[in-house]
Amino acid sequence: MKYRAYLSYLFFIAIILNSFAQDNGNTIELKKILESISTQHNITFNYLEEDIIAFKTIPPITALTLTEKLNYLANQTNLKFYFVTEHYISIVPNKEIKICGYLIDYETNESIENASIHYTQTNNFTISDDKGYFEITYSSSNPLEINHLGYKKLILQLKKEQVNDCNTYYLEPNSSQLKEVIAQVYLTKGISKKIDGSFEIQPKKFSILPGLTEPDVFQTMQQIPGINSPEETVSNINVRGGSHDQNLFLWNDIRLFQTGHFYGLISVLNPNLPNKIKISKNGTSALFGESVSSTVSIHTENTSPKNNNSFGLNLLNFDFNSDFKISPQSSLTISGRRSYTDLVRTPTYKNYYKRIFQNTVVSSTSNENIPFTTDENFYFYDATVQYDHKLSSKNSFQINLITISNQLDLQQSKVENTTTVQKNSSLEQQSFGGSAWFKRNWNAKHTTKMTVYASNYQINSKNESINGNQVFQQENTVLDTGIRIENQHEIKDAFTLREGYQFNEIGIRNKDAVTIPTFSRNIKNVLQNHALIAEGDYISKNQKWNATLGLRYTYISTFQKSIVEPRIRFNYQVSETLSSQVLAEKKHQTSTQVIDLQQDFLGVENRRWVLVNNDDIPIITSNQVSWGFTFKKNNWLISMDNFYKKVDGITSRSQGFQNQLEFERIAGKYTIIGSEILVQKQIQNFTTWLSYTISRNNYIFENFEPQKFPNNFDIQHNLELGLVYNADPFKIAFGSRWFSGRPTTLPLTDIIVDNDIVYNAPNSARLSDYFQTNLSAGYTYTFDNLNKLQMGASVQNVFNTKNNLNQYYRINQNTNSIEKVNTYSLALTPNAYIRYFF
């Protein structure tokens, strides 16, 4: 009995105490509470509607004094009350009180960038940064809603008492996100393998790779099995045995005909842009054409709500990158990079110079022993501009501009009969491009996008011979323009349909002019083609089957020729740890690069673009199929892909022969079969991997004897080993690469016959094996959420291994004998960088 009386007493006391704070238990809008207080106490409140509209609370009881009521409301909200006069009160938000946190992927423990955090039913929002961190002013009693395209929505009902707690919040990947990714971390953080067989590189999430100070786009992709460059350049990347011109490179839908600065040693794209790179070796989407090898599609994304700026310096160039929020609906991204090699010549520049200019006009005199001096002036630059604008919740557009340039001026002089003879040569390589797209979201399941683009590439050279009065001028110009319309429907949860149309016109001009003997040519060709595109994705209800079937129909109006190309992607999830994949495609291309003479364009960039003519330069076609599997368990990743590719319509001029086929003009094909294997293990902050590629790549030229022989890019064995340690703020990477020697052709005899070299069977010998070890390290010092400093260094070819990259033979006119010419790899080369973000 006493126990019940005691409980009744406590209950009565609680009711009495509660009544002093509030009239009833129902929350109402703060605005109505203020109106009531204003009437009760004959006062006026001054405030912005947006500062109070989000708050709801239980009103204070009328018996309280005005000061007690204001203190109660200040405690329930994030507002401050100031008495301007006795009857006039100003209300302002307390911006010092913020809610913060870190967003982490529940599956991978990776930070989640670009998630949107906002109070429900308000316009107050923020975006998480690259570390998953967010910070938002406590301005509403409404729940905090966290959204990201790849994750399930998270609702947080936070109280004011939690404002000082920077908690970690885990987001669960939604089903579509899980379907899209096979391996979240492939080789290193920032590289992932997708379910469609493609690879995605995000430089802003990039950790580190051996030999790279910064996430150079085209150097990074060479770490992926099946992609390499036997010449150590980004201007001669071979994907599954194909030549560089057989790859399609796109930056924001602008085709890049030039991929390398320093004539191939570094990428033309600023590595510090917020790029997202998608690399498809097979099973390419039907939206893309004009390549028989890989497709590399690069898009720049600017999703940050804040202004972000950075500038940096390494031992070759300086650069900057700035993101400006012009308005809540628009943003502008500007980047620029320029070398200072024309002002200061660092050890890095000197080694790059020796590597790229060896056996060219820049460093030789066509094997004539005449003393001369050379003074060169070289620099490069690139710049990009991107403007984004959201017209409404359903309409948006984007404009992109890019310019790229390499400039070499060469002054050669010699003393002849006590007179100084001076000759000036030059090489200029430039690209300009622009694109614009408009996107309409009709509803949540239907979007339309229209893109227009243009790309202009030009290389000019002037070669004044130091040994005579001959002047040789050359020009190669490409203009590529077009329009593409894409339409996407999500018909059901399991089926998505895409259809589109693309018109493309490409014109290529080649000009040559020689003074002694007088000769000139000016050839221009233009091709137009129309493409119809259809593609569908299907995902089974149990999410084990994932298939994409695409079809691209192209009509080349110049030749009145139709080409139908199917694309297939199929993935089956055998178990939680094992998935299997089949990819197939048929593709073609109508532009290619050829070499007329090895010393064209000073011998530095001797390849020129030409169009097919459906005669001696036929349309190049390819057929490829691959099968593979991926196994993931306990931080182990084992991946294997087996492939077969056949490319028909290649010409001997496009393959860079330096033997008996150098001046032949014949068409043929090549076939390659191989396997790519990756074994990777993650142990806390360590990631280590071993990759191995084995392949056989052979030419078939029916009008040549022998008809079948090894391809110039036949690397039969390629082995890579890497180790990355990444524990913010420090990271370090160490790795080695070994591959078997490239094919080469030896002379049959030392005797010169009819002023020509007699060779053995083409590519019947091999160069020595290649081996190189690289090292990189970096450190990040964070001042606050906006300001941080990055520093790092790298060493390429740590052991200074002298690798023979290429070998050919020529006749020495002075001795009338055959001499061997070797091209060697980059020597031990250090580099360092420093970058400040603000």
Secondary structure, DSSP 8 states (H G I E B T S, - for coil): -HHHHHHHHHHHHHHHHHHTT-S-S--EEHHHHHHHHHHHHT-EEE--HHHHTT-EE----TTS-HHHHHHHHHHHSSEEEEEEETTEEEEEE-TT-EEEEEEEETTT--B--S-EEEETTSS-EEE--TTSEEEEE---SS-EEEEETTEEEEEE---GGGTT--EEEEE-B-HHHHHHEEES-SSSTTEEEETTS-EEE-GGG----TT-SS--HHHHGGGSTTEE-TTS-SSS-EETT--GGGSEEEETTEE-S--EETTTTEESS-TTS-EEEEEESSS--TT--S-SS-EEEEEE----SS-EEEEEEESSEEEEEEEEEEETTEEEEEEEEEE-TTT---HHHHHHHHHHHTTSTTT--TT-----EEEEEEEEEEEEEEEEEE-SSSEEEEEEEEEEEEEEEEEEEEEETTEEEEEEEEEEEEEEEEEEEEEEEEETTEEEEEEEEEEEEEEEEEEE-TTSS-EEEEEEEEEEEEEEEEEEEEEETTEEEEEEEEEEEEEEEEEEEETTTTEEEEEEEEEEEEEEEEEEEEE-TTS-EEEEEEEEEEEETTTTEEEEEEEEEEEEE-SSSEEEEEEEEEEEESEEEE-S-TTGGGGTS--EEEE--SSSS--EEEEEEEEEEEEEETTEEEEEEEEEEEEEEEEGGGTT--STTTT---EEEEEEEEEEEEEEEEETTEEEEEEEEEEEEEEE-TTSSSSEEE-TT---EEEEEEEEEEETTEEEEEEEEEE---EE--BS-SS-BTTB--B-STT-EE---EEEEEEEEEEEEE-SSS-EEEEEEEEESTT----EEEEEEEEETTTTEEEEEEEE---SEEEEEEEEE-
